[in-house]
Amino acid sequence: MQKNHSTNVILLLITKKDYFSGGIKKYFYLTKLALLKLFGVILWLGISKLAVSVKKQKIQKRN
């Protein structure tokens, strides 16, 4: 009975450790995704602003 109990405790510790490291990995993965999305949005806004300014310059050159 005693041996079985210690085995359960070890298994519990192993699963808790895996869960904890998995949680950290998931957290980093989610923050990475959020940063990538943010970067993509900033990049997209920058490109669209650049495109708008280029169009304005072309229009001004025609006039």
N, C-alpha and C positions, 0 to 999 in steps of 0.2 A: 504493500500500500504506500509506504514511504517513497519507494523508488518511483512509482507511478506519479506521485504528487510532484516530485522534483522534475520529472520529465515534462509534466504539464507546464510548470513554471518556466522551464527553459524554452519550450515551444512558444509560450506566451510572450516571452522576452524577444524571441527571434521575430515573431510576427509583428510585435509592436515596433521593433527596430525597422523592419521592412516597411511598415506602414508610415513610420516617421520619415524615413529617407524618401519614400515614394511621395509623401506629402510635400517635402521640400522640392523634389524634382518637378512635381506638378506645379508648385508655386512659381518656380523659376521659369517653367515652360509657359505658364500663363502670362507672367510679366514680360517674357521675351516676345510673346505674341502681341501683347498690348503695345510694347515699344515699336515692334515692326509695323503695326497698324498705324500708330501715331506718325512714325517716320514716313510711311506711305502717304498718309493724308497731307503731311507737310510738303512732301515732294510733289504730290499732285497739285496742291495749291500753288506751289512755286512755279510749276510748269504752266499751269493755266494762267497765272498772272503774267508770266513771261510771254506767253502766246498772245494775250490781250494787249500787252505793251507793244509787241511787234506789229500786231494788226493796226494799232493806233498810229505807229510810226509810218506804216505803209500808206495809211489813209492821209496822213499829214503830208507825205511826200507827193501824193497825187494832186493835192490841193496846192 
